[in-house]
Amino acid sequence: MPTLSRDREGAGTPTNCSTANPDRKGGVSSDANRDREGAGTPTNRSTANPDRKGGVSVDPNPNPQPAHNSTPTDSTQNHPMPNHTRRNFLGALAGTAAALQAEPLGMPAGFQVFPIREALAKDFPGTLRQMAEIGYKTTEMCSPPGYVSSGFGPLVSMSAATMKKTIQDAGLRCESCHYGAKELKENLDERIAFAKELGLKQMILSSFGLPQTATLDDWKKAADGLNPIGEKMQKAGIQCGFHNHNGEFKELGGVLIYDELMRRLDPKLVKMQFQVAVVSIGFQAATYMEKYPGRILSLHLADWDSATKKSVAVGKGSVDWKQLFAKARKGGVKNYFVEVNMDAMQESYPFLRSLKV
């Protein structure tokens, strides 16, 4: 999510994945300014065209999986393979399938829903199926109650069980979701309960919602306040995370805000989700994964064309993805989510699929 100004949030408002007014240029949607909930109606740059129109619909009839009932046979014998031969055959077959499905770090490619939120709100199951058809296998949601003004209103009434089933029926799974600061402060128990039923492994605070004029002390106070939230999530079996924007990569009094946050946040209670798009302002994700091993849980992927100064699909810009994923492997990254518009998501997946790290 290249954020050019997501740090300019209104205090206490939900953010990122997040919340409102993406300002990505060049065909790739940004989560910049998404934190300014209620600042206006965000525009969706997604080009998805699901067939269904109107409100959210849940497909009760997922496509059935084909059965595999045949027993492999030895080509030189007229009888079923011995058990050990059959095991070898199936093992080799599984290895071949894994190689064909290889994605960076051996992790399934995921996508963030914010750039396609308008299509998602009109046809939740159809848009998810469209993403699965591209090849994506996981999705990262945004908390509908926290992002009503960003276009997630039609999903607010959907139960966690229905949402989970709809995602699974599309051939996807969801293990991560973004939240705004206000809802985590005021409705934490409710959000944790929903997250557990949805099957989340991590809950990500997308922004502190601090104004652009925030002091370093303001950032310190916000970080200190996230630790007890992270502790409560951890007791529920869910990892708390924090997602950066461009704003964390400016200095106040000679101190880089991101480094100060890393000093204040408990490394066990709060992990980081790193937005690779800060490459647009000169910061490399690989540098921080090396600097803070074990503390960066997740990545948001987008690329940057330094010649045109535009955000582009993954693999189409200046990010050294081999280096980044090599550092991610050592740094303990557990998942990653592409966050660009639909066209760029379609372009990004083949690159990730072919990337050898």
C-alpha positions as semicolon CSV with decimal commas, in nm:
position;residue;x (nm);y (nm);z (nm)
1;M;0,000;0,000;0,000
2;P;0,214;0,289;-0,106
3;T;0,107;0,560;0,133
4;L;0,197;0,908;0,036
5;S;0,024;1,070;0,330
6;R;-0,153;0,811;0,541
7;D;0,005;0,967;0,848
8;R;-0,232;1,260;0,822
9;E;-0,513;1,103;1,017
10;G;-0,763;1,257;1,247
11;A;-0,691;1,151;1,603
12;G;-0,876;0,845;1,720
13;T;-1,010;0,750;1,378
14;P;-0,980;0,411;1,213
15;T;-0,713;0,381;0,958
16;N;-0,532;0,192;0,695
17;C;-0,657;-0,104;0,506
18;S;-0,774;0,078;0,623
19;T;-0,956;0,394;0,611
20;A;-1,037;0,635;0,345
21;N;-0,903;0,840;0,064
22;P;-0,635;0,632;-0,106
23;D;-0,412;0,857;-0,308
24;R;-0,210;0,612;-0,511
25;K;-0,139;0,730;-0,861
26;G;-0,062;0,544;-1,175
27;G;-0,330;0,280;-1,151
28;V;-0,226;0,128;-0,818
29;S;-0,448;0,201;-0,524
30;S;-0,283;0,336;-0,211
31;D;-0,389;0,322;0,148
32;A;-0,261;0,671;0,198
33;N;-0,494;0,880;0,411
34;R;-0,712;0,577;0,471
35;D;-0,687;0,664;0,836
36;R;-0,897;0,974;0,802
37;E;-1,227;0,798;0,858
38;G;-1,517;1,015;0,761
39;A;-1,297;1,260;0,574
40;G;-1,492;1,199;0,258
41;T;-1,606;0,921;0,034
42;P;-1,304;0,715;-0,073
43;T;-1,271;0,636;-0,436
44;N;-1,223;0,279;-0,546
45;R;-0,972;0,226;-0,821
46;S;-1,053;-0,138;-0,855
47;T;-1,151;-0,255;-1,199
48;A;-1,322;-0,569;-1,077
49;N;-1,650;-0,641;-1,255
50;P;-1,836;-0,908;-1,059
51;D;-2,161;-1,024;-1,217
52;R;-2,382;-0,973;-0,919
53;K;-2,515;-0,628;-0,839
54;G;-2,677;-0,480;-0,534
55;G;-2,609;-0,572;-0,175
56;V;-2,388;-0,836;-0,026
57;S;-2,486;-1,188;-0,125
58;V;-2,356;-1,515;0,008
59;D;-2,325;-1,807;-0,230
60;P;-2,463;-2,113;-0,052
61;N;-2,347;-2,346;-0,328
62;P;-1,966;-2,356;-0,348
63;N;-1,815;-2,545;-0,635
64;P;-1,767;-2,908;-0,527
65;Q;-1,417;-3,047;-0,525
66;P;-1,351;-3,330;-0,770
67;A;-1,318;-3,674;-0,615
68;H;-0,997;-3,872;-0,650
69;N;-1,100;-4,234;-0,632
70;S;-0,866;-4,404;-0,876
71;T;-0,581;-4,618;-0,749
72;P;-0,251;-4,560;-0,931
73;T;-0,114;-4,876;-1,089
74;D;0,231;-4,992;-1,184
75;S;0,265;-4,969;-1,562
76;T;0,455;-5,300;-1,574
77;Q;0,211;-5,502;-1,364
78;N;-0,156;-5,585;-1,392
79;H;-0,233;-5,525;-1,025
80;P;-0,239;-5,232;-0,781
81;M;0,095;-5,087;-0,669
82;P;0,250;-5,220;-0,349
83;N;0,191;-4,980;-0,060
84;H;0,550;-4,859;-0,050
85;T;0,549;-4,790;-0,426
86;R;0,219;-4,610;-0,401
87;R;0,353;-4,396;-0,117
88;N;0,659;-4,306;-0,323
89;F;0,440;-4,221;-0,619
90;L;0,210;-3,998;-0,413
91;G;0,507;-3,836;-0,243
92;A;0,663;-3,748;-0,576
93;L;0,328;-3,621;-0,699
94;A;0,290;-3,400;-0,393
95;G;0,641;-3,265;-0,440
96;T;0,567;-3,179;-0,801
97;A;0,242;-3,006;-0,703
98;A;0,423;-2,806;-0,434
99;A;0,682;-2,693;-0,688
100;L;0,412;-2,590;-0,932
101;Q;0,237;-2,390;-0,660
102;A;0,557;-2,237;-0,525
103;E;0,528;-1,878;-0,406
104;P;0,778;-1,669;-0,206
105;L;0,880;-1,833;0,122
106;G;0,650;-2,122;0,040
107;M;0,364;-1,908;0,170
108;P;0,038;-1,864;-0,018
109;A;-0,001;-1,528;-0,188
110;G;-0,255;-1,304;-0,018
111;F;-0,430;-0,978;-0,099
112;Q;-0,565;-0,684;0,102
113;V;-0,930;-0,605;0,037
114;F;-0,918;-0,226;0,067
115;P;-0,840;-0,148;-0,298
116;I;-1,133;-0,362;-0,416
117;R;-1,375;-0,257;-0,144
118;E;-1,646;-0,122;-0,377
119;A;-1,666;-0,445;-0,574
120;L;-1,651;-0,641;-0,248
121;A;-1,942;-0,444;-0,100
122;K;-2,156;-0,508;-0,409
123;D;-2,076;-0,877;-0,443
124;F;-1,875;-1,021;-0,158
125;P;-1,868;-1,388;-0,270
126;G;-1,829;-1,307;-0,640
127;T;-1,535;-1,071;-0,588
128;L;-1,362;-1,320;-0,360
129;R;-1,403;-1,591;-0,623
130;Q;-1,254;-1,355;-0,880
131;M;-0,947;-1,309;-0,662
132;A;-0,915;-1,684;-0,610
133;E;-0,933;-1,736;-0,985
134;I;-0,632;-1,508;-1,026
135;G;-0,445;-1,744;-0,796
136;Y;-0,457;-1,576;-0,456
137;K;-0,517;-1,807;-0,163
138;T;-0,550;-1,581;0,139
139;T;-0,715;-1,249;0,209
140;E;-0,672;-0,979;0,469
141;M;-0,995;-0,808;0,565
142;C;-1,072;-0,465;0,707
143;S;-1,302;-0,453;1,009
144;P;-1,640;-0,354;0,861
145;P;-1,763;-0,160;1,169
146;G;-1,438;0,038;1,171
147;Y;-1,455;0,124;0,803
148;V;-1,818;0,202;0,739
149;S;-1,741;0,538;0,577
150;S;-1,475;0,373;0,361
151;G;-1,726;0,150;0,185
152;F;-1,749;-0,152;0,417
153;G;-2,096;-0,063;0,549
154;P;-2,275;-0,341;0,354
155;L;-2,066;-0,601;0,539
156;V;-2,137;-0,476;0,891
157;S;-2,439;-0,700;0,943
158;M;-2,255;-1,013;0,826
159;S;-2,174;-1,254;1,108
160;A;-1,826;-1,393;1,154
161;A;-1,952;-1,742;1,071
162;T;-2,110;-1,626;0,745
163;M;-1,803;-1,425;0,650
164;K;-1,574;-1,721;0,719
165;K;-1,791;-1,960;0,517
166;T;-1,814;-1,717;0,225
167;I;-1,437;-1,673;0,219
168;Q;-1,378;-2,047;0,239
169;D;-1,640;-2,122;-0,027
170;A;-1,449;-1,892;-0,260
171;G;-1,140;-2,107;-0,210
172;L;-0,964;-1,860;0,021
173;R;-0,882;-1,831;0,386
174;C;-0,853;-1,527;0,613
175;E;-0,601;-1,506;0,894
176;S;-0,554;-1,130;0,927
177;C;-0,767;-0,817;0,954
178;H;-0,708;-0,443;0,995
179;Y;-0,865;-0,234;1,269
180;G;-0,884;0,132;1,360
181;A;-0,751;0,273;1,686
182;K;-1,092;0,384;1,812
183;E;-1,260;0,045;1,780
184;L;-0,973;-0,135;1,953
185;K;-0,992;0,108;2,243
186;E;-1,370;0,103;2,277
187;N;-1,482;-0,238;2,149
188;L;-1,183;-0,466;2,200
189;D;-1,368;-0,762;2,356
190;E;-1,626;-0,760;2,078
191;R;-1,361;-0,739;1,807
192;I;-1,159;-1,023;1,961
193;A;-1,467;-1,244;1,980
194;F;-1,546;-1,179;1,613
195;A;-1,183;-1,239;1,517
196;K;-1,173;-1,574;1,696
197;E;-1,490;-1,692;1,523
198;L;-1,353;-1,574;1,188
199;G;-1,037;-1,776;1,254
200;L;-0,788;-1,490;1,261
201;K;-0,429;-1,541;1,368
202;Q;-0,350;-1,172;1,379
203;M;-0,529;-0,841;1,438
204;I;-0,351;-0,542;1,288
205;L;-0,384;-0,184;1,410
206;S;-0,364;0,007;1,085
207;S;-0,272;0,341;1,241
208;F;-0,269;0,528;1,569
209;G;-0,481;0,797;1,406
210;L;-0,244;1,074;1,513
211;P;-0,250;1,411;1,335
212;Q;0,038;1,528;1,124
213;T;0,129;1,771;1,402
214;A;0,177;1,492;1,658
215;T;0,488;1,520;1,874
216;L;0,729;1,240;1,956
217;D;0,567;1,221;2,300
218;D;0,231;1,165;2,129
219;W;0,378;0,871;1,937
220;K;0,534;0,730;2,255
221;K;0,204;0,750;2,440
222;A;0,021;0,580;2,153
223;A;0,276;0,298;2,143
224;D;0,256;0,248;2,519
225;G;-0,122;0,222;2,489
226;L;-0,102;-0,056;2,231
227;N;0,095;-0,293;2,454
228;P;-0,196;-0,380;2,688
229;I;-0,423;-0,426;2,384
230;G;-0,166;-0,667;2,246
231;E;-0,155;-0,850;2,577
232;K;-0,530;-0,903;2,575
233;M;-0,518;-1,031;2,216
234;Q;-0,235;-1,267;2,305
235;K;-0,437;-1,415;2,590
236;A;-0,708;-1,487;2,333
237;G;-0,456;-1,665;2,112
238;I;-0,424;-1,385;1,856
239;Q;-0,112;-1,183;1,768
240;C;-0,141;-0,805;1,769
241;G;0,033;-0,616;1,490
242;F;0,094;-0,257;1,386
243;H;0,102;-0,137;1,026
244;N;0,327;0,153;0,931
245;H;0,263;0,440;0,696
246;N;0,495;0,699;0,547
247;G;0,442;0,909;0,859
248;E;0,643;0,673;1,079
249;F;0,944;0,737;0,857
250;K;1,000;1,098;0,941
251;E;1,223;1,234;1,215
252;L;1,118;1,435;1,518
253;G;1,401;1,589;1,715
254;G;1,652;1,378;1,524
255;V;1,467;1,053;1,608
256;L;1,305;0,837;1,340
257;I;0,951;0,770;1,461
258;Y;0,961;0,407;1,346
259;D;1,271;0,337;1,555
260;E;1,110;0,500;1,857
261;L;0,802;0,282;1,815
262;M;1,022;-0,026;1,804
263;R;1,178;0,082;2,133
264;R;0,839;0,133;2,299
265;L;0,637;-0,159;2,166
266;D;0,674;-0,490;2,347
267;P;0,839;-0,725;2,094
268;K;0,627;-1,020;2,207
269;L;0,294;-0,843;2,239
270;V;0,307;-0,630;1,925
271;K;0,463;-0,739;1,597
272;M;0,491;-0,520;1,288
273;Q;0,332;-0,533;0,946
274;F;0,570;-0,356;0,712
275;Q;0,442;-0,154;0,422
276;V;0,695;-0,204;0,144
277;A;0,564;0,105;-0,037
278;V;0,778;0,331;0,183
279;V;1,035;0,267;-0,088
280;S;0,867;0,567;-0,251
281;I;1,025;0,790;0,013
282;G;1,360;0,613;0,017
283;F;1,321;0,338;0,279
284;Q;1,381;-0,029;0,202
285;A;1,180;-0,298;0,379
286;A;1,475;-0,538;0,366
287;T;1,680;-0,297;0,577
288;Y;1,428;-0,306;0,859
289;M;1,377;-0,681;0,850
290;E;1,750;-0,715;0,900
291;K;1,756;-0,447;1,169
292;Y;1,462;-0,595;1,362
293;P;1,476;-0,975;1,316
294;G;1,175;-1,161;1,450
295;R;0,968;-0,848;1,496
296;I;0,813;-0,807;1,150
297;L;0,524;-1,050;1,121
298;S;0,373;-0,952;0,789
299;L;0,424;-0,751;0,471
300;H;0,206;-0,535;0,247
301;L;0,330;-0,551;-0,110
302;A;0,330;-0,286;-0,382
303;D;0,606;-0,161;-0,607
304;W;0,736;0,180;-0,710
305;D;0,853;0,307;-1,047
306;S;1,126;0,555;-0,959
307;A;1,134;0,693;-1,314
308;T;0,765;0,781;-1,336
309;K;0,721;0,832;-0,961
310;K;0,418;0,606;-0,967
311;S;0,306;0,300;-0,778
312;V;0,301;-0,012;-0,993
313;A;0,228;-0,383;-0,970
314;V;0,466;-0,607;-0,776
315;G;0,767;-0,684;-0,994
316;K;0,718;-0,380;-1,218
317;G;0,919;-0,132;-1,014
318;S;1,238;-0,071;-0,823
319;V;1,193;-0,305;-0,522
320;D;1,449;-0,585;-0,508
321;W;1,201;-0,862;-0,429
322;K;1,456;-1,143;-0,411
323;Q;1,653;-0,956;-0,149
324;L;1,339;-0,859;0,038
325;F;1,203;-1,213;0,060
326;A;1,546;-1,350;0,150
327;K;1,551;-1,112;0,447
328;A;1,188;-1,195;0,525
329;R;1,274;-1,564;0,547
330;K;1,540;-1,492;0,810
331;G;1,332;-1,226;0,981
332;G;1,034;-1,445;1,064
333;V;0,768;-1,304;0,832
334;K;0,454;-1,524;0,845
335;N;0,242;-1,383;0,561
336;Y;0,218;-1,114;0,297
337;F;-0,064;-0,934;0,119
338;V;-0,061;-0,756;-0,214
339;E;-0,240;-0,422;-0,193
340;V;-0,291;-0,268;-0,533
341;N;-0,594;-0,233;-0,759
342;M;-0,749;-0,527;-0,940
343;D;-0,554;-0,486;-1,262
344;A;-0,226;-0,462;-1,072
345;M;-0,322;-0,761;-0,855
346;Q;-0,364;-0,963;-1,172
347;E;-0,019;-0,847;-1,287
348;S;0,140;-0,907;-0,949
349;Y;0,040;-1,269;-0,898
350;P;0,230;-1,426;-1,193
351;F;0,544;-1,245;-1,078
352;L;0,510;-1,380;-0,724
353;R;0,433;-1,726;-0,858
354;S;0,754;-1,727;-1,064
355;L;0,979;-1,559;-0,807
356;K;1,262;-1,787;-0,689
357;V;1,413;-1,692;-0,355
